[in-house]
């Protein structure tokens, strides 16, 4: 395993981040393909053996049971100061807004729930899961800064945002003396490369770590054409993101398969080896031991510049999908929130 600094932080992270969305009690979540605690513990333990020290979860994953499984496993298998734990919080609910719960209060409540789930007194990275268009940006940044000052979070990150939002947030944080976002977790892989337009150049300039999710496109970049799996068959959200571009993506997937066969490695290794040339640490979900084993091997695979270019050549522009498509509509609808937030500038 190789390691690097997470952006402008002093956190040293493995080049592979274990994504824990697949861990948790399926009865408390939206995904039927999640794995129980016993299997989650096996995968986490194997990841630690392979040198993975960076783990990403969220309070939204199976109603907090993902956090619970991860926290108990790390308590049993690792030393707290040798792992980097990230979790995420969602925007305020309509009920909270109606009750007058502020952004600051919401963040405190969410983080304290996550810490209880994890059995920890702090997280290393606390991530703003998706943009809250009904809450002033100042309130979000102030709430996060309070958590850092109190030692409940060492650093903060953001997910599912546009480059201009990240730029505006860190500019406001800089003006107010608040903690700034050191990482961004967006949708980025070999068959969805829209982050390369604005986010990737901005992050390079500002030394903000990119830790993308869906690194293997919900399994599509790890399966030969015609292969299937429970995840591919039952993950409705991944189908929403990728079915519409399946014909355009097929030539790239075929090239990944051909290159994997040529090198005698897995498609996972080829797909992640490409992504590792672009980002700090991809978040790789694992629901089987071989998932994390293949991801760890990718760190050592180096392809030629010509091979990387060959993988990229068939790509065509893609429309935004999933959360980011919703963000586009919400940004147009909720412009008035910015004026509310800017009163604090």
Secondary structure, DSSP 8 states (H G I E B T S, - for coil): --EEE-TTSS-EEESEEEE-TTBS-GGGSS-TT-B-HHHHHHHHHHHHHTT--EEE--TTGGGGHHHHHHHHHHHHHS-GGG-EEEEEE----HHHHHTT--HHHHHHHHHHHHHHHHT-S-EEEEEE-S--TTS-HHHHHHHHHHHHHTTSEEEEEEES--HHHHHHHHHHHHHHT---EEEEE-B-BTTB-GGGTTHHHHHHHHT-EE--B-TTGGGTTTS-TT---HHHHH-HHHHHHHGGGHHHHHHHHHHHHHHHHHHTS-HHHHHHHHHHTTSS-EEEE-SSHHHHHHHHHHTT----HHHHHHHHTT-------HHHHHHHHHHHH-THHHHHHHTT-
